[in-house]
């Protein structure tokens, strides 16, 4: 699932129902780009930056933003890939190895999100080779973390993921990257909690908090949120509530409006669920569902709806709970093993609660299938055992129930799940009582009471009450301050309203004095308006006539350009036909040159009749089309590489035609003479705006250049004469330079801008 990388936490059980699966966002490395406003600003800045390392880094940050956007929109992934390719190309060009490595990590993550895990792994392997060769330990650590994301959160996949993240942590510690050290510790805490080692997970989370606080990192709501859920699993509800409220408070302080707020509300609701506070539970889970729905996140919706269904069942609203589960399964079909197990678990136990054993049977068979398929130490087994034990007790198969009770006890002890142990010994009491083992039954009941008392002792209840009072007091203080502020604003508003009332009364008095005058003016104005309306109708009629005439002229001008273009194409075709009957090579060359010149003019007329603007030509488009035509004509795509650098400039026909012919002659000469004997090379074409409203066209090649004794003033070359003459037609200058080949420069002033200047001058006079 996209957005931010997500980790599925282990599921814990109550007496009959599993109540949560958490999807917890991992902290994003660095500050990065987090909002649409910041992304738009970055896009603008990216266009202004030169070819620098900063542009590479910004492209990668922007690509990461589009990669992590909510939803599964392919356009976002494609845009992220475009930015990655730009960053990779520029980093290689300016020899920035760190940027190349970062861009490869981004590409691997994008490929993973696209579902191409094989290509993603290959990209990460190539990135490792580069990072090791360039001693880029920070990037190498990031690659290890990204490779870990390719593995699942179950079985051997989870072990491999932990191994890669521990390698990343060691490298981040070596480089002193404290932010990533904190992130890695937090991630490992998530994974060890999934693995069923909550004690170690808490130590890692505590270490992450120490690291974050050492450099003043404020966004700690994710860590507090995870500490909350780990403590819930351990039955430490006072600690769970403490960290859950801290997560909510911190999220408010840093103005966090992300999907993580749904996770925080979900965990607080879960804590209150175990504290038997149904009102608070419903409040937080309803809030969590609303946030998840706004982000259209299927995983979060599965979690919260299943939790709400559990609450409805506990409130004896069985049909509502069953209906919610089935609707959730239909709208948000589960994809991970935990949710696939959780839904039949809840439905099985709910049907047993209402004594609908036949309807519960299919769900029990599903749970039994999972029990046999999953590993013995899989965290999901803890509630699969409970379902099987409940079924065996109902069927009075107490001997087999004892076997499962022992397996259940072993796993609960390994996970240090006090609540599960307490519930387990309560079930064991029922089994021993049925088997007529009074002393064993009493022992299990005493253990049940001892564990329950350790969870619900008075001291913990006081801590929980104190935490709620402290949090509610703080919220009330904020509410009081807000009410005080509103009161002050209300007083100011009342004073302003009084002033407005006095002014309004004075205004009415003054208005009464002018009513008579206004009425008289109204009559005069009405009379004059009638005259003006008549004149306006006449003007409108003339304007409509002018619009029709203008439309006809535009159509006529467009038709003229179309016919000129068609006529030029006919002449080109005639010349092409004529060339079929010629054997003289010089004549054929002359015909081809004429065809190219006419095509250069034809393109201009084609663009004019196709465009809404009949007066100007987009030269960026024109130069690109002309070059592509010349490449196709001469078949030089493998021999000669063309580089275009053109500004957004427009010329009228009077200047576009000679400029197009100059381009045609210069490109033709470069293709025919600059690279003899099969040589390869490149031709660079620039058309840019200069100061004082001037333009400059540069055609340069890295070919053999002109002979040393070549005199441009004394030549019989038609092409050279044409370029000289056409430059004069543009009222511009024509220069020819020998610079590792041949370089032609034509400078001139745009006529349309001169026309605007003349208009402005006339207006000023």
Legacy VTK file of the C-alpha trace (Angstrom):
# vtk DataFile Version 3.0
C-alpha trace
ASCII
DATASET POLYDATA
POINTS 765 float
0.000 0.000 0.000
1.304 3.451 -0.940
1.483 6.819 0.885
4.104 6.417 3.592
5.753 3.019 4.151
3.574 0.959 6.486
4.200 -1.777 9.042
1.535 -4.210 10.257
1.606 -4.739 13.996
0.871 -8.026 15.715
-2.709 -8.738 16.798
-3.675 -9.122 20.466
-6.817 -10.764 21.829
-9.415 -10.180 24.503
-11.706 -12.846 25.895
-13.466 -13.494 22.602
-12.344 -11.014 20.002
-9.273 -9.557 18.321
-9.577 -5.801 18.464
-6.940 -4.262 16.244
-4.490 -4.408 13.420
-2.388 -1.259 13.270
-0.777 0.186 10.223
1.840 2.614 11.520
3.576 5.202 9.320
7.364 5.125 9.394
9.059 8.490 9.787
10.130 9.986 6.476
13.850 10.655 6.155
14.627 14.348 6.434
12.103 17.108 6.216
11.514 16.672 2.484
8.470 18.033 0.633
5.231 17.358 2.516
2.517 19.635 1.144
1.008 20.494 -2.234
2.085 24.120 -1.754
5.685 23.103 -1.115
5.599 20.774 -4.145
4.310 23.555 -6.432
7.040 25.890 -5.176
9.635 23.158 -5.754
8.418 22.660 -9.342
8.914 26.378 -10.032
12.324 26.428 -8.355
13.369 23.353 -10.333
12.820 25.160 -13.634
14.976 28.081 -12.492
17.928 26.112 -11.150
20.973 25.472 -13.303
22.690 22.128 -13.715
23.789 21.814 -10.096
23.759 19.281 -7.281
20.945 21.250 -5.677
18.742 20.607 -8.711
19.473 16.867 -8.466
18.538 16.767 -4.760
15.389 18.823 -5.305
14.274 16.548 -8.174
14.713 13.496 -5.921
12.794 15.151 -3.046
9.982 16.074 -5.423
9.924 12.552 -6.865
9.669 11.129 -3.334
6.721 13.472 -2.645
4.778 12.172 -5.669
5.733 8.576 -4.789
4.302 8.953 -1.261
1.063 10.747 -2.214
-2.119 9.062 -0.877
-4.032 6.773 -3.209
-2.913 4.512 -6.052
-2.789 7.086 -8.889
-0.525 5.921 -11.725
0.049 9.480 -12.949
1.791 10.306 -9.644
4.123 7.321 -10.028
4.901 8.193 -13.651
5.681 11.803 -12.693
7.907 10.535 -9.879
9.737 8.349 -12.430
10.201 11.334 -14.792
11.777 13.359 -11.978
14.010 10.393 -11.051
15.242 10.047 -14.630
16.003 13.775 -14.840
17.898 13.638 -11.548
19.854 10.543 -12.580
20.822 12.029 -15.955
21.941 15.336 -14.453
23.833 13.672 -11.569
25.767 11.513 -14.048
26.468 14.521 -16.265
27.896 16.694 -13.460
29.642 13.700 -11.846
27.637 13.712 -8.596
27.808 10.088 -7.311
25.698 10.777 -4.226
22.909 12.094 -6.448
23.152 9.045 -8.729
22.857 6.701 -5.722
19.876 8.622 -4.285
18.127 8.594 -7.669
18.662 4.820 -7.940
17.089 4.328 -4.499
14.097 6.409 -5.621
13.777 4.368 -8.820
13.878 1.103 -6.861
11.110 2.348 -4.534
8.972 3.453 -7.501
9.388 0.070 -9.209
8.366 -1.625 -5.945
5.203 0.486 -5.767
4.463 -0.403 -9.409
4.565 -4.068 -8.382
7.804 -4.917 -10.232
9.761 -6.310 -7.280
12.326 -8.110 -9.449
13.314 -4.894 -11.237
13.302 -3.059 -7.891
15.708 -5.569 -6.346
18.011 -5.368 -9.392
18.091 -1.556 -9.131
18.987 -1.758 -5.420
21.775 -4.259 -6.150
23.290 -1.890 -8.723
22.974 0.962 -6.214
24.868 -1.084 -3.589
27.779 -1.560 -6.015
27.925 2.201 -6.653
27.570 3.173 -2.973
30.355 0.801 -1.909
32.660 1.953 -4.713
32.125 5.631 -3.817
32.091 5.016 -0.010
28.559 6.465 0.280
27.636 4.846 3.605
24.557 7.030 4.180
23.116 5.995 0.821
24.193 2.371 1.361
22.204 2.351 4.603
19.183 3.774 2.766
19.481 1.005 0.166
19.494 -1.677 2.878
16.347 -0.186 4.410
14.661 -0.042 0.984
15.569 -3.676 0.240
14.007 -4.627 3.584
10.707 -3.169 2.359
10.649 -5.797 -0.400
10.061 -8.505 2.224
6.833 -9.352 4.023
6.109 -8.908 7.727
5.656 -12.624 8.254
7.974 -15.589 8.874
11.378 -15.562 7.179
10.470 -12.386 5.301
10.275 -10.528 8.624
13.635 -11.961 9.752
15.276 -10.776 6.514
13.676 -7.351 6.858
15.044 -7.015 10.409
18.536 -8.078 9.271
18.644 -5.408 6.549
17.401 -2.694 8.907
20.020 -3.616 11.517
22.709 -3.262 8.833
21.254 0.152 7.948
21.252 1.188 11.634
24.947 0.273 12.017
25.880 2.392 8.970
23.810 5.390 10.097
25.512 5.263 13.497
28.875 5.187 11.715
28.022 8.282 9.625
26.444 10.119 12.574
23.088 10.604 10.807
21.004 10.976 13.968
17.663 11.396 12.222
18.077 8.130 10.346
19.403 6.415 13.482
16.125 7.351 15.189
14.093 6.213 12.174
15.914 2.869 12.025
15.425 2.247 15.756
11.731 3.026 15.410
11.361 0.709 12.406
13.131 -2.109 14.223
10.859 -1.551 17.205
7.876 -2.037 14.868
9.321 -5.224 13.402
10.275 -6.792 16.752
6.768 -6.107 18.028
5.380 -7.930 14.985
7.803 -10.754 15.714
6.310 -11.122 19.183
9.162 -9.573 21.202
7.448 -6.543 22.782
10.065 -6.070 25.550
12.837 -5.637 22.996
10.522 -3.458 20.878
9.987 -1.090 23.836
13.761 -0.782 24.391
14.245 0.125 20.738
11.427 2.699 20.891
12.944 4.233 24.050
16.305 4.464 22.279
14.608 6.126 19.289
13.032 8.724 21.615
16.426 9.501 23.183
17.997 9.999 19.744
15.169 12.187 18.434
15.158 14.386 21.530
18.967 14.778 21.390
18.655 17.047 18.332
15.243 18.565 19.073
13.105 16.533 16.687
9.508 17.545 17.393
7.381 15.080 15.403
7.410 12.263 17.941
3.740 11.313 17.630
4.611 8.196 15.615
6.953 6.858 18.310
4.463 7.606 21.106
1.768 5.920 19.035
3.831 2.735 18.707
4.703 2.794 22.421
0.972 2.938 23.115
0.177 -0.174 21.098
3.120 -2.195 22.447
2.002 -1.461 26.017
-1.561 -2.442 25.145
-0.237 -5.811 24.010
1.639 -6.205 27.305
-1.419 -5.237 29.351
0.260 -2.034 30.634
-2.815 0.111 30.083
-1.650 3.054 32.193
1.519 3.316 30.054
-0.528 2.726 26.905
-2.885 5.588 27.788
0.063 7.838 28.699
1.742 7.333 25.320
-1.531 7.447 23.385
-2.444 10.827 24.897
1.124 12.045 24.271
0.788 11.005 20.621
-2.492 12.939 20.275
-1.065 15.985 22.065
2.120 15.992 19.954
0.130 15.592 16.729
-1.934 18.653 17.711
1.205 20.671 18.518
2.891 19.968 15.164
-0.409 20.361 13.249
-0.266 16.802 11.906
-3.227 16.205 9.568
-1.838 13.053 7.950
-3.294 9.542 7.901
-1.267 8.886 11.057
-4.024 10.668 13.029
-6.315 7.727 12.218
-3.738 5.343 13.697
-3.400 7.458 16.871
-7.179 7.639 17.356
-7.451 3.903 16.692
-4.902 3.076 19.407
-6.474 5.379 21.961
-9.815 3.752 21.204
-8.220 0.338 21.665
-6.757 1.385 25.023
-10.150 2.604 26.218
-11.671 -0.630 24.903
-9.545 -2.647 27.293
-10.302 -0.124 30.039
-14.019 -0.943 29.455
-14.841 2.671 28.617
-17.199 2.083 25.686
-18.134 5.754 25.316
-14.511 6.860 24.803
-13.822 3.825 22.624
-16.699 4.692 20.286
-15.603 8.355 20.169
-12.017 7.578 19.109
-12.837 4.758 16.693
-15.478 6.895 14.978
-12.861 9.621 14.590
-10.315 7.097 13.242
-12.820 5.818 10.661
-13.650 9.356 9.452
-9.952 10.152 8.888
-9.320 6.831 7.095
-12.380 7.432 4.885
-11.133 10.920 3.933
-7.881 9.339 2.726
-9.739 6.395 1.101
-7.279 4.004 2.715
-8.482 0.389 2.562
-6.055 -0.948 5.186
-7.040 1.587 7.825
-10.745 1.141 7.018
-10.419 -2.630 7.516
-8.757 -2.098 10.898
-11.174 0.463 12.289
-14.393 -1.139 11.005
-13.337 -4.496 12.464
-12.638 -2.747 15.788
-16.046 -1.068 15.744
-17.659 -4.422 15.003
-15.920 -5.864 18.095
-17.289 -3.005 20.196
-20.816 -3.505 18.851
-20.650 -7.191 19.789
-19.494 -6.351 23.312
-22.412 -3.911 23.569
-24.728 -6.857 22.673
-25.513 -5.321 19.285
-24.653 -8.601 17.547
-26.472 -8.130 14.248
-24.920 -4.691 13.729
-21.467 -6.127 14.400
-21.931 -9.030 11.966
-23.363 -6.710 9.310
-20.411 -4.298 9.677
-17.887 -7.150 9.295
-19.519 -8.559 6.172
-19.888 -5.142 4.573
-16.213 -4.391 5.342
-15.173 -7.715 3.788
-17.142 -6.830 0.652
-15.934 -3.219 0.299
-12.375 -3.710 1.520
-11.374 -7.333 0.839
-8.390 -8.278 3.051
-4.988 -8.813 1.446
-2.743 -9.647 4.426
-2.797 -12.817 6.517
-3.674 -11.030 9.779
-6.899 -9.534 8.446
-7.757 -12.747 6.579
-7.607 -14.529 9.939
-9.229 -11.779 11.952
-12.551 -11.570 10.084
-13.487 -15.285 10.404
-12.268 -15.167 14.039
-14.656 -12.333 14.893
-17.574 -13.891 13.002
-17.004 -17.329 14.577
-16.984 -15.951 18.134
-19.927 -13.633 17.473
-22.078 -16.493 16.163
-21.070 -18.553 19.209
-22.144 -15.689 21.469
-25.637 -15.765 19.947
-25.607 -19.618 19.852
-25.809 -19.857 16.061
-23.400 -22.792 15.871
-24.278 -23.902 12.341
-23.509 -20.439 10.960
-20.256 -20.373 12.938
-19.051 -23.715 11.503
-17.668 -22.452 8.122
-15.667 -19.749 9.870
-14.246 -22.274 12.330
-13.092 -24.449 9.416
-11.307 -21.427 7.951
-9.575 -20.754 11.281
-8.566 -24.405 11.576
-7.054 -24.229 8.080
-4.969 -21.192 9.098
-3.929 -22.943 12.322
-2.421 -25.834 10.362
-0.792 -23.599 7.717
0.817 -21.005 10.019
4.039 -21.598 11.930
3.690 -22.652 15.576
5.272 -19.380 16.800
3.216 -17.149 14.517
1.591 -14.341 16.592
-1.774 -15.135 14.965
-1.824 -18.546 16.652
-2.585 -16.946 20.030
-6.204 -16.274 19.075
-6.541 -19.291 16.765
-5.850 -21.370 19.910
-8.633 -19.514 21.719
-11.153 -20.268 18.954
-10.220 -23.946 18.838
-10.358 -24.214 22.664
-13.771 -22.582 22.740
-15.080 -25.018 20.109
-13.617 -28.037 21.963
-15.170 -26.901 25.264
-18.539 -26.496 23.540
-18.167 -30.001 22.042
-17.131 -31.338 25.524
-13.837 -32.554 24.061
-11.906 -31.560 27.200
-8.905 -33.846 26.643
-7.980 -32.169 23.349
-8.783 -28.773 24.857
-6.033 -29.370 27.457
-3.438 -29.876 24.692
-4.347 -26.573 23.074
-4.403 -24.824 26.455
-0.779 -25.849 27.003
0.269 -24.604 23.558
-1.666 -21.391 24.187
0.075 -20.945 27.565
3.525 -21.417 26.017
2.961 -18.746 23.386
1.340 -16.299 25.832
4.351 -16.646 28.171
6.762 -16.080 25.278
4.916 -12.911 24.304
4.455 -11.850 27.949
0.789 -11.195 27.217
-0.730 -10.935 30.702
-4.266 -10.406 29.493
-4.115 -13.498 27.270
-2.667 -15.512 30.181
-5.447 -14.381 32.499
-8.133 -15.351 29.983
-6.328 -18.637 29.325
-6.411 -19.680 33.014
-10.095 -18.768 33.186
-10.749 -21.220 30.324
-8.521 -23.808 32.002
-10.639 -23.478 35.168
-13.724 -24.366 33.074
-11.985 -27.409 31.538
-10.680 -28.727 34.883
-14.064 -28.230 36.500
-15.692 -30.293 33.729
-12.993 -33.009 34.115
-13.599 -33.129 37.908
-10.166 -31.772 38.826
-11.167 -29.431 41.669
-7.672 -28.662 43.000
-6.280 -27.941 39.552
-9.377 -25.867 38.733
-8.924 -23.808 41.933
-5.215 -23.262 41.087
-6.085 -21.972 37.624
-8.784 -19.711 39.017
-6.331 -18.259 41.567
-3.839 -17.606 38.745
-6.613 -15.963 36.736
-7.496 -13.661 39.645
-3.824 -12.877 40.377
-3.135 -11.895 36.768
-6.349 -9.920 36.536
-5.540 -8.073 39.753
-2.021 -7.283 38.477
-3.581 -5.724 35.391
-6.408 -3.919 37.202
-4.833 -3.028 40.568
-5.788 0.189 42.341
-2.444 1.824 41.699
-2.834 1.429 37.945
-6.406 2.658 38.093
-5.186 5.771 39.934
-2.504 6.323 37.293
-5.063 5.987 34.524
-7.458 8.388 36.257
-4.595 10.820 36.866
-3.532 10.722 33.225
-7.081 11.362 32.037
-7.541 14.212 34.517
-4.205 15.753 33.518
-5.008 15.507 29.825
-8.577 16.749 30.235
-7.360 19.618 32.445
-4.861 20.667 29.810
-7.552 20.507 27.140
-9.930 22.514 29.332
-7.219 25.139 29.950
-6.828 25.482 26.208
-10.609 25.677 25.796
-10.810 28.356 28.527
-8.060 30.370 26.833
-9.888 30.022 23.534
-13.181 31.093 25.116
-11.449 34.081 26.721
-10.074 35.060 23.346
-13.518 34.678 21.794
-14.977 36.823 24.606
-12.480 39.590 23.893
-13.330 39.423 20.217
-17.026 39.569 21.093
-16.504 42.728 23.147
-14.631 44.372 20.316
-17.399 43.324 17.969
-20.058 44.869 20.255
-18.160 48.190 20.381
-17.806 48.142 16.617
-21.506 47.344 16.220
-22.421 50.398 18.353
-20.220 52.624 16.235
-21.748 51.215 13.104
-25.243 51.871 14.524
-24.420 55.555 15.194
-22.885 55.931 11.771
-25.873 54.216 10.185
-28.297 56.620 11.895
-26.274 59.603 10.739
-26.123 58.128 7.257
-29.894 57.749 7.128
-30.352 61.412 8.084
-27.920 62.551 5.423
-29.471 60.208 2.894
-32.901 61.745 3.501
-31.514 65.157 2.519
-30.399 63.814 -0.809
-33.471 61.746 -1.659
-35.181 64.607 -3.435
-32.050 65.460 -5.385
-31.501 61.815 -6.272
-35.056 61.456 -7.544
-34.650 64.487 -9.768
-31.317 63.197 -11.032
-32.941 59.837 -11.644
-35.506 61.343 -13.974
-32.845 63.236 -15.928
-30.616 60.185 -16.100
-33.432 57.958 -17.282
-34.092 60.328 -20.156
-30.429 60.454 -21.131
-30.137 56.675 -20.777
-32.863 56.180 -23.341
-30.850 58.241 -25.810
-27.671 56.343 -24.955
-29.414 52.969 -25.300
-30.504 53.878 -28.821
-26.942 54.851 -29.728
-25.628 51.685 -28.113
-27.941 49.553 -30.246
-26.564 51.242 -33.344
-22.985 50.694 -32.150
-23.713 47.042 -31.379
-25.144 46.522 -34.856
-22.015 48.015 -36.419
-19.757 45.953 -34.129
-21.566 42.778 -35.163
-21.058 43.693 -38.818
-17.347 44.343 -38.160
-17.016 41.016 -36.364
-18.470 39.221 -39.377
-16.122 41.070 -41.723
-13.141 40.290 -39.462
-14.135 36.625 -39.297
-14.385 36.469 -43.077
-10.964 38.114 -43.425
-9.409 35.697 -40.952
-10.945 32.780 -42.831
-9.692 34.215 -46.116
-6.174 34.737 -44.732
-6.134 31.212 -43.317
-7.280 29.865 -46.690
-4.537 31.843 -48.448
-1.872 30.336 -46.182
-3.379 26.898 -46.739
-3.305 27.292 -50.495
0.226 28.711 -50.459
1.325 25.700 -48.453
-0.518 23.322 -50.836
1.010 25.049 -53.879
4.485 24.733 -52.395
3.814 21.048 -51.731
2.658 20.631 -55.345
5.866 22.275 -56.588
7.876 19.980 -54.285
6.013 16.978 -55.708
6.569 18.212 -59.302
10.275 18.633 -58.642
10.356 15.173 -57.123
8.641 13.765 -60.235
11.008 15.673 -62.516
14.044 14.338 -60.654
13.026 10.805 -61.639
13.838 11.667 -65.296
17.205 13.321 -64.617
20.584 11.636 -64.718
22.680 14.719 -64.039
23.823 14.630 -60.391
24.223 18.442 -60.213
20.668 18.924 -61.437
19.360 16.403 -58.888
21.210 18.177 -56.081
19.806 21.523 -57.212
16.274 20.080 -57.234
16.678 18.571 -53.760
18.007 21.876 -52.415
15.035 23.677 -53.947
12.657 21.144 -52.405
14.182 21.690 -48.968
13.914 25.479 -49.316
10.291 25.239 -50.362
9.553 22.856 -47.463
11.080 25.407 -45.084
8.623 28.013 -46.412
5.768 25.492 -46.521
6.130 24.715 -42.817
5.589 28.396 -41.996
2.363 28.636 -43.952
1.194 25.302 -42.539
1.674 26.534 -38.977
-0.110 29.808 -39.745
-3.308 28.211 -41.056
-3.318 25.589 -38.266
-2.750 28.138 -35.484
-5.184 30.549 -33.871
-2.530 33.264 -34.337
-2.353 34.179 -38.046
0.329 36.807 -37.531
3.174 35.002 -35.765
5.106 31.715 -35.916
6.226 29.758 -32.841
9.915 29.393 -33.758
10.611 26.726 -31.127
8.112 24.450 -32.834
9.249 25.470 -36.314
12.962 24.802 -35.715
12.211 21.398 -34.189
9.986 20.390 -37.129
12.492 21.643 -39.720
15.416 19.788 -38.130
13.406 16.561 -37.933
12.524 16.949 -41.625
16.182 17.492 -42.612
17.291 14.458 -40.562
14.667 12.337 -42.274
15.585 13.647 -45.750
19.309 12.997 -45.418
19.037 9.931 -43.145
21.667 11.241 -40.707
20.075 10.202 -37.396
22.914 7.728 -36.671
25.741 9.867 -38.036
24.960 13.387 -36.848
23.390 14.366 -33.501
21.415 17.594 -33.341
21.134 19.627 -30.117
18.424 22.318 -29.955
18.334 25.194 -27.492
15.428 27.511 -28.324
13.557 30.151 -26.333
9.815 30.728 -26.539
9.990 33.269 -29.402
7.497 34.193 -32.098
8.193 35.922 -35.422
5.925 37.277 -38.110
5.948 35.836 -41.634
8.273 38.530 -43.011
11.050 37.383 -40.680
10.161 33.709 -40.215
10.542 32.893 -43.952
14.124 34.243 -44.423
15.150 32.786 -41.062
13.766 29.382 -42.096
15.678 29.532 -45.385
18.897 30.426 -43.551
18.361 27.449 -41.244
17.733 25.202 -44.243
20.953 26.292 -45.990
23.093 26.060 -42.851
21.800 22.577 -41.879
22.162 21.329 -45.472
25.777 22.549 -45.643
26.589 20.953 -42.274
25.118 17.590 -43.278
26.763 17.567 -46.745
30.203 19.001 -46.057
31.012 19.090 -42.312
31.403 15.338 -41.783
32.962 13.705 -44.867
34.109 10.102 -45.193
31.526 8.704 -42.739
32.619 10.911 -39.817
30.210 11.407 -36.929
29.567 14.609 -35.013
26.992 16.982 -33.711
25.254 20.148 -34.850
24.096 22.628 -32.218
21.278 25.078 -33.042
20.444 27.940 -30.674
17.749 30.564 -31.124
17.619 32.832 -28.102
16.427 36.269 -27.040
19.140 38.876 -26.368
19.151 42.312 -24.791
17.463 45.324 -26.435
14.800 43.113 -28.017
17.273 41.337 -30.279
17.420 37.680 -31.321
20.398 35.511 -32.158
20.484 32.333 -34.264
23.595 30.149 -33.925
24.305 27.068 -36.061
27.546 25.369 -35.018
29.105 22.016 -35.880
32.241 20.187 -34.772
33.071 19.066 -38.313
36.094 19.780 -40.496
35.256 23.466 -40.866
36.104 25.676 -43.859
39.345 25.570 -45.789
42.005 27.954 -44.470
42.009 29.982 -47.702
38.196 30.243 -47.875
36.957 33.825 -48.421
33.213 34.258 -47.786
33.270 37.517 -49.808
34.679 35.737 -52.857
32.629 32.624 -53.307
30.210 31.360 -55.924
28.259 29.250 -53.398
24.521 29.840 -53.818
23.879 28.779 -50.205
26.375 31.302 -48.821
24.978 34.037 -51.033
21.450 33.179 -49.924
22.370 33.355 -46.218
24.102 36.721 -46.712
21.185 38.104 -48.673
18.569 36.764 -46.281
20.453 38.233 -43.305
20.285 41.641 -45.006
16.550 41.076 -45.568
16.248 40.584 -41.773
18.160 43.870 -41.237
20.591 41.730 -39.237
24.248 40.776 -39.135
25.797 37.552 -40.461
29.041 36.215 -38.984
31.026 33.085 -39.809
33.647 31.723 -37.362
36.059 28.779 -37.369
35.652 27.268 -33.861
36.422 23.514 -33.843
34.303 23.354 -36.932
32.059 26.050 -38.369
29.915 28.515 -36.379
27.342 30.796 -38.036
25.726 33.654 -36.071
22.812 35.776 -37.303
21.597 38.619 -35.072
18.531 40.770 -35.787
15.701 42.701 -34.128
12.173 41.306 -34.060
9.813 43.371 -36.238
6.691 42.718 -34.173
8.392 44.115 -31.051
9.466 47.151 -33.093
5.873 47.613 -34.108
4.714 47.503 -30.469
7.404 50.037 -29.569
6.151 52.366 -32.292
2.592 52.035 -30.969
3.731 52.779 -27.391
5.650 55.835 -28.639
2.613 57.118 -30.489
0.447 56.662 -27.387
2.927 58.589 -25.230
2.806 61.522 -27.676
LINES 1 766
765 0 1 2 3 4 5 6 7 8 9 10 11 12 13 14 15 16 17 18 19 20 21 22 23 24 25 26 27 28 29 30 31 32 33 34 35 36 37 38 39 40 41 42 43 44 45 46 47 48 49 50 51 52 53 54 55 56 57 58 59 60 61 62 63 64 65 66 67 68 69 70 71 72 73 74 75 76 77 78 79 80 81 82 83 84 85 86 87 88 89 90 91 92 93 94 95 96 97 98 99 100 101 102 103 104 105 106 107 108 109 110 111 112 113 114 115 116 117 118 119 120 121 122 123 124 125 126 127 128 129 130 131 132 133 134 135 136 137 138 139 140 141 142 143 144 145 146 147 148 149 150 151 152 153 154 155 156 157 158 159 160 161 162 163 164 165 166 167 168 169 170 171 172 173 174 175 176 177 178 179 180 181 182 183 184 185 186 187 188 189 190 191 192 193 194 195 196 197 198 199 200 201 202 203 204 205 206 207 208 209 210 211 212 213 214 215 216 217 218 219 220 221 222 223 224 225 226 227 228 229 230 231 232 233 234 235 236 237 238 239 240 241 242 243 244 245 246 247 248 249 250 251 252 253 254 255 256 257 258 259 260 261 262 263 264 265 266 267 268 269 270 271 272 273 274 275 276 277 278 279 280 281 282 283 284 285 286 287 288 289 290 291 292 293 294 295 296 297 298 299 300 301 302 303 304 305 306 307 308 309 310 311 312 313 314 315 316 317 318 319 320 321 322 323 324 325 326 327 328 329 330 331 332 333 334 335 336 337 338 339 340 341 342 343 344 345 346 347 348 349 350 351 352 353 354 355 356 357 358 359 360 361 362 363 364 365 366 367 368 369 370 371 372 373 374 375 376 377 378 379 380 381 382 383 384 385 386 387 388 389 390 391 392 393 394 395 396 397 398 399 400 401 402 403 404 405 406 407 408 409 410 411 412 413 414 415 416 417 418 419 420 421 422 423 424 425 426 427 428 429 430 431 432 433 434 435 436 437 438 439 440 441 442 443 444 445 446 447 448 449 450 451 452 453 454 455 456 457 458 459 460 461 462 463 464 465 466 467 468 469 470 471 472 473 474 475 476 477 478 479 480 481 482 483 484 485 486 487 488 489 490 491 492 493 494 495 496 497 498 499 500 501 502 503 504 505 506 507 508 509 510 511 512 513 514 515 516 517 518 519 520 521 522 523 524 525 526 527 528 529 530 531 532 533 534 535 536 537 538 539 540 541 542 543 544 545 546 547 548 549 550 551 552 553 554 555 556 557 558 559 560 561 562 563 564 565 566 567 568 569 570 571 572 573 574 575 576 577 578 579 580 581 582 583 584 585 586 587 588 589 590 591 592 593 594 595 596 597 598 599 600 601 602 603 604 605 606 607 608 609 610 611 612 613 614 615 616 617 618 619 620 621 622 623 624 625 626 627 628 629 630 631 632 633 634 635 636 637 638 639 640 641 642 643 644 645 646 647 648 649 650 651 652 653 654 655 656 657 658 659 660 661 662 663 664 665 666 667 668 669 670 671 672 673 674 675 676 677 678 679 680 681 682 683 684 685 686 687 688 689 690 691 692 693 694 695 696 697 698 699 700 701 702 703 704 705 706 707 708 709 710 711 712 713 714 715 716 717 718 719 720 721 722 723 724 725 726 727 728 729 730 731 732 733 734 735 736 737 738 739 740 741 742 743 744 745 746 747 748 749 750 751 752 753 754 755 756 757 758 759 760 761 762 763 764
